[in-house]
Amino acid sequence: MRLLLCCLLLALCAPSLAEPWQVVGDKQFAPYSYVAPDDDAPLGLDVELVDAVLQAAGVDYHLRLYPWLRVKAMLERGEATMAFQFAGTPERRAQYRLVGPLRTGTTVFMTTSKTALEDWRQLSDLAPYRIGQVEGYAYETAFDRAELRRDAIAQTPRQLVAMLLAGRFDVIVGDRTQLLYFARELNAEQRVRVLPQPLVEMPRYVAFGQEDQQRADLFADALERLRSTGELEAIHRRWEH
């Protein structure tokens, strides 16, 4: 009877596990994930990393990019199998089953010549300034909990940089590579400066539902295989040039 019950459970589970994975990521997170202007095709470093790992895992999948708040909602509602790219904070670990890191990024503060701040040593040094951040993003636990004059009205990192240039904020926080990417895109690289001390070296993870151990393990195994063979590093190098 016990054997029969196990067989029935496996039979019920098999079709859902065989279905294509619905993989989603942030469509406005260049150069890590963004969409082509002509056909909405997913592009970016993280997109290539995720594609490589999923192909190595041998799974069938559909990968699409959406606004970040929708990405999180789709994963929470079970509409997505896997999502990327999540900061490795305790809060995110409590929400999702994180796998990785897929890569590591440097989170920094950016300002302009209009602000006298040259650097910071403790978070209280930032208290006099208006700090801009993207709505729904997690940065670093101590910073996220600090009593600071923060404003999360920006919907995307690109908008965040534009609002800094427009004088809406004194300081913004985000991934160093990304903030500089958008500053260059806006022809404003000479108008901004990154504070020397980073906030954190932040690992970025893919996320599954908390109960989705089997898929998480499958992705983790393929990720480690590609890391050990150097294939992930080769993708990184292509995006450095």
C-alpha positions as CSV (number, residue, x, y, z in Angstrom):
1,M,0.0,0.0,0.0
2,R,2.8,2.4,0.9
3,L,4.6,1.6,-2.4
4,L,1.4,2.2,-4.3
5,L,0.9,5.6,-2.6
6,C,4.4,6.7,-3.4
7,C,3.9,5.8,-7.1
8,L,0.7,7.7,-7.2
9,L,2.4,10.8,-5.6
10,L,5.2,10.6,-8.2
11,A,2.8,10.3,-11.0
12,L,0.9,13.4,-9.8
13,C,4.1,15.4,-9.3
14,A,5.8,14.4,-12.6
15,P,3.7,16.5,-15.0
16,S,4.3,19.7,-13.1
17,L,8.0,19.2,-12.8
18,A,8.2,18.5,-16.6
19,E,6.5,21.8,-17.5
20,P,8.7,24.5,-18.9
21,W,10.1,26.8,-16.2
22,Q,8.8,30.4,-16.3
23,V,11.9,32.4,-15.6
24,V,11.6,36.2,-15.0
25,G,14.0,39.1,-14.3
26,D,14.1,42.8,-14.1
27,K,13.7,44.5,-17.5
28,Q,15.3,47.8,-16.4
29,F,18.5,46.6,-14.7
30,A,21.1,47.3,-17.5
31,P,23.7,46.2,-18.2
32,Y,22.7,43.0,-16.3
33,S,19.2,42.6,-17.7
34,Y,17.2,44.7,-20.1
35,V,15.2,44.3,-23.3
36,A,16.1,45.0,-26.9
37,P,14.3,48.2,-28.2
38,D,13.0,46.5,-31.4
39,D,11.7,43.2,-30.2
40,D,11.7,43.1,-26.4
41,A,14.2,40.3,-26.4
42,P,16.0,39.7,-23.0
43,L,19.6,40.9,-23.0
44,G,22.4,41.5,-20.5
45,L,25.1,39.8,-18.4
46,D,22.7,38.2,-15.9
47,V,20.5,37.0,-18.8
48,E,23.4,35.2,-20.4
49,L,24.5,33.7,-17.1
50,V,21.0,32.4,-16.3
51,D,20.6,31.1,-19.9
52,A,23.9,29.2,-19.7
53,V,23.0,27.6,-16.3
54,L,19.5,26.6,-17.4
55,Q,20.8,25.0,-20.6
56,A,23.5,23.1,-18.6
57,A,20.7,21.9,-16.3
58,G,18.8,20.5,-19.3
59,V,15.5,22.1,-18.4
60,D,12.9,23.6,-20.8
61,Y,12.2,27.2,-19.9
62,H,10.8,30.5,-21.1
63,L,12.7,33.7,-20.0
64,R,11.0,37.1,-19.9
65,L,11.8,40.4,-18.3
66,Y,9.3,42.6,-16.5
67,P,9.3,45.6,-14.1
68,W,10.9,44.6,-10.8
69,L,7.8,44.8,-8.6
70,R,5.9,42.6,-11.1
71,V,8.9,40.1,-11.0
72,K,8.6,39.8,-7.2
73,A,4.8,39.5,-7.4
74,M,4.9,36.8,-10.0
75,L,7.3,34.7,-7.9
76,E,5.2,35.2,-4.7
77,R,2.0,34.2,-6.5
78,G,3.6,31.1,-8.1
79,E,3.2,32.5,-11.6
80,A,7.0,32.3,-12.1
81,T,9.2,29.3,-11.4
82,M,12.4,31.3,-10.8
83,A,13.4,34.9,-10.7
84,F,16.6,36.9,-10.7
85,Q,18.5,39.0,-9.5
86,F,18.0,39.2,-5.7
87,A,20.3,40.7,-3.1
88,G,21.4,38.1,-0.5
89,T,19.9,39.9,2.5
90,P,18.3,38.0,5.5
91,E,14.9,39.5,4.5
92,R,15.2,38.0,1.0
93,R,16.3,34.6,2.4
94,A,13.2,34.6,4.6
95,Q,11.0,35.3,1.6
96,Y,12.5,32.9,-1.0
97,R,14.8,30.0,-1.5
98,L,18.0,31.7,-2.9
99,V,20.5,29.9,-5.0
100,G,23.9,31.2,-5.9
101,P,25.5,33.6,-6.0
102,L,25.1,34.1,-9.7
103,R,27.6,36.9,-9.5
104,T,28.7,39.6,-7.0
105,G,28.3,43.4,-7.5
106,T,29.5,46.4,-5.5
107,T,26.8,48.6,-4.0
108,V,28.0,52.3,-3.7
109,F,26.8,55.8,-3.1
110,M,26.9,58.3,-6.0
111,T,26.6,62.0,-5.8
112,T,27.4,65.2,-7.8
113,S,29.7,68.2,-7.4
114,K,26.7,70.1,-5.9
115,T,27.0,68.0,-2.7
116,A,30.0,68.5,-0.4
117,L,30.1,64.9,0.8
118,E,33.5,63.4,-0.1
119,D,33.1,60.0,1.6
120,W,31.4,58.3,4.5
121,R,32.6,56.1,7.3
122,Q,29.4,55.3,9.1
123,L,25.8,55.5,8.0
124,S,25.1,58.5,10.3
125,D,27.5,60.5,8.0
126,L,24.7,60.3,5.4
127,A,22.0,61.6,7.7
128,P,22.1,65.2,6.5
129,Y,21.5,64.2,2.9
130,R,18.5,63.2,0.7
131,I,19.2,59.7,-0.4
132,G,17.4,58.3,-3.5
133,Q,16.8,54.6,-4.0
134,V,14.6,52.4,-6.3
135,E,11.2,51.4,-5.0
136,G,11.2,47.7,-4.0
137,Y,15.0,47.2,-4.0
138,A,16.9,45.8,-1.0
139,Y,20.5,47.1,-0.6
140,E,22.1,46.1,2.7
141,T,20.4,45.2,6.0
142,A,22.0,48.0,8.2
143,F,21.4,50.6,5.5
144,D,17.8,49.4,4.8
145,R,17.0,49.8,8.5
146,A,18.9,53.0,9.2
147,E,17.0,56.2,10.0
148,L,17.9,58.3,7.0
149,R,16.3,60.8,4.7
150,R,15.5,58.3,2.0
151,D,13.2,58.6,-1.0
152,A,12.1,55.6,-3.0
153,I,10.1,57.3,-5.7
154,A,12.4,56.2,-8.5
155,Q,11.0,53.2,-10.4
156,T,14.2,52.2,-12.2
157,P,18.0,52.7,-11.7
158,R,18.1,54.8,-14.9
159,Q,15.4,57.1,-13.5
160,L,17.4,57.3,-10.2
161,V,20.5,58.6,-12.0
162,A,18.4,61.1,-13.9
163,M,16.8,62.4,-10.7
164,L,20.2,62.8,-9.1
165,L,21.3,64.9,-12.1
166,A,18.1,66.9,-11.9
167,G,18.9,67.8,-8.2
168,R,16.1,65.7,-6.7
169,F,18.5,63.8,-4.5
170,D,21.9,64.6,-2.9
171,V,23.0,61.0,-3.0
172,I,21.8,57.8,-4.6
173,V,22.6,54.2,-3.8
174,G,23.0,51.3,-6.3
175,D,25.2,48.9,-8.1
176,R,28.4,50.7,-9.2
177,T,28.6,49.2,-12.7
178,Q,25.0,50.0,-13.3
179,L,25.0,53.6,-12.0
180,L,28.0,54.4,-14.1
181,Y,26.4,52.7,-17.1
182,F,23.4,55.0,-16.9
183,A,25.5,58.1,-16.3
184,R,27.4,57.3,-19.5
185,E,24.1,56.7,-21.3
186,L,22.9,60.2,-20.1
187,N,26.2,61.8,-21.2
188,A,26.8,62.8,-17.6
189,E,29.8,60.6,-16.5
190,Q,31.8,63.8,-15.8
191,R,29.0,65.2,-13.6
192,V,28.8,62.4,-11.1
193,R,31.2,60.8,-8.7
194,V,31.1,57.6,-6.7
195,L,32.1,57.8,-3.0
196,P,35.3,55.8,-2.4
197,Q,33.9,53.6,0.4
198,P,31.4,51.0,-1.0
199,L,28.3,50.1,1.0
200,V,28.7,46.4,0.5
201,E,30.0,43.7,-1.9
202,M,26.6,42.2,-2.6
203,P,26.1,38.7,-4.0
204,R,23.2,38.4,-6.4
205,Y,21.1,35.3,-6.4
206,V,18.3,33.6,-8.3
207,A,15.2,32.8,-6.3
208,F,12.7,30.0,-6.1
209,G,9.6,29.5,-3.9
210,Q,10.6,28.3,-0.4
211,E,9.2,24.8,-1.0
212,D,10.8,24.3,-4.4
213,Q,13.8,22.4,-3.2
214,Q,14.1,20.1,-6.3
215,R,14.3,22.8,-8.9
216,A,16.6,24.9,-6.7
217,D,19.0,21.9,-6.3
218,L,19.0,21.3,-10.1
219,F,19.9,24.9,-10.8
220,A,22.6,24.9,-8.0
221,D,24.3,21.8,-9.4
222,A,24.4,23.2,-12.9
223,L,25.7,26.6,-11.6
224,E,28.6,25.0,-9.8
225,R,29.5,22.9,-12.8
226,L,29.8,25.9,-15.0
227,R,31.6,27.9,-12.4
228,S,34.2,25.1,-12.0
229,T,34.8,24.8,-15.8
230,G,35.3,28.6,-16.2
231,E,32.3,29.1,-18.4
232,L,30.7,31.7,-16.2
233,E,33.9,33.7,-15.9
234,A,34.2,33.7,-19.7
235,I,30.7,35.3,-19.9
236,H,31.8,37.9,-17.4
237,R,34.9,38.8,-19.4
238,R,32.8,39.3,-22.6
239,W,30.8,42.0,-20.7
240,E,33.8,43.7,-19.3
241,H,34.9,45.0,-22.8
